[in-house]
Amino acid sequence: MVLIHESDPLDDEHATGRFYHVCQGRIDRTPLNLPKEDQPYECPRCGIDLEAEDFFMALQKGSV
């Protein structure tokens, strides 16, 4: 699991939920935005590349 999608139905401001990266076994609670198709998110600590497809998978499953 490298991405987590959490949504809170009572949070009107972030109704679509938030994405978080699991880096080296710990959840980084800095919310991530969906990256542009040609610019994946690269974690500076673990070096993993997260592409838009990874975010869509996390959205469907809750976590990837």
Secondary structure by P-SEA (a helix, b strand, c coil): ccbbbbbbccccccccbbbbbbcccccccccccccccccccccccccccccaaaaaaaaacccc
